């Protein structure tokens, strides 16, 4: 049985705040690498790309209010946010689907420093099974449940084709996994209590295309510019 990942919302922290905590952590790590001991809310907000009032409210949920005239202690705030996100412990991750995307994820070196350990790579293609990637041997998806149980997998990354994603999802949730990162271009149906984060690069590109088109057209289209009968 996999370990349950503590949810910040269990402590009353809004999901929107949780989504911004990694941004603050990335900015703080950058400050720490430069040897900065303290940071004001204004400077941290600028580095994270949010406004300072929102940042102060977010951090107040962690019980961190900073010191007037000094700001926040960088190292302690890194610890607070890392603890809240569950990054002070080791999380075993399995990647299902070892195509180009799965291989890129497996080779990414930044997971370990953030508390995530790739514990298994699985694929249904016999031409891929047996390959060694970043020190791990790709196993057949027939071994999925066994890998989850034996290696204490808490998070599963689904990087399969869309047609296989739901079946993989059903199997991992039945095996006790309650946290899934989905790269497959499909909406997954999961039981209550299972958290799914979806990453769809094509959607992000379409959103960027919208903004590029708007900029090329000189700004947003106002309602009065739409043809008769079109309601916004």
Secondary structure, DSSP 8 states (H G I E B T S, - for coil): -------GGGGT--HHHHHHHHHHHHHHHHHHHTT--EE-HHHHHHHHTS-HHHHHHHHHTTT---BTTTBEEHHHHHHHHHHHHTTTS-EEEEEE--SHHHHHHHH-THHHHTTEEEEEEEES-TTTTT-EETTEE-EEGGGHHHHHHHHTEEEEEE-S-HHHHHHHHHHHHHTT--EEEE-SSS-----TT-EEEE--HHHHHHHHHHHHHHHHTTS---GGGS-TT---
